[in-house]
């Protein structure tokens, strides 16, 4: 059933992190309903809005990294393509920033 997907450890960790975030946000929302607030994003957002925006950013960062990793290896004279763990860490840091300050 999942043969079409290249299930590597980083891909699995990324999707597990998303599922855990969604479960955690559901429990948090049930225990403490959110209110709208304004951060650096140009609109009033709730926790769920910020999570959605952060997850979109995370997906775009990871896709961009996969797209340019070959060129990065070429430009920086690396023996192989850089690990996708770099993009995972960067995307999670961006997600935290948006959740906290967005």
C-alpha positions, -999 to 999 in steps of 0.1 A, spaced: 0 0 0 28 24 8 53 12 -19 48 44 -39 64 65 -11 101 66 -3 98 60 34 132 70 48 137 77 85 136 116 80 104 113 60 88 91 87 100 114 115 86 144 96 51 129 92 51 115 128 60 150 140 30 164 121 6 138 135 19 145 171 15 183 166 -21 178 154 -30 156 183 -13 179 208 -31 209 193 -64 191 195 -60 183 232 -47 219 239 -77 234 221 -102 212 240 -85 221 274 -80 258 266 -99 274 238 -78 298 218 -83 335 212 -73 356 182 -41 376 186 -18 396 163 19 389 160 44 395 131 20 379 107 -2 405 89 -35 391 102 -51 381 135 -45 343 140 -55 315 164 -31 287 174 -46 265 147 -40 292 120 -4 296 131 1 258 131 -13 255 96 9 284 83 39 269 101 33 234 86 30 250 51 63 267 57 79 235 69 67 216 38 80 244 15 114 245 33 118 207 30 107 206 -7 131 235 -15 159 218 2 153 185 -16 152 205 -49 185 224 -43 205 198 -23 222 185 -55 232 220 -64 244 227 -28 266 197 -30 280 210 -63 285 246 -51 301 236 -18 322 208 -32 306 183 -9 313 145 -14 275 138 -13 242 157 -10 236 173 25 214 154 48 177 163 49 180 165 87 192 201 81 160 210 64 139 192 91 156 211 119 152 244 100 116 238 92 108 229 129 126 261 140 104 281 116 73 263 129 83 272 165 89 308 155 55 311 138 37 294 167 54 316 193 56 350 176 33 348 146 
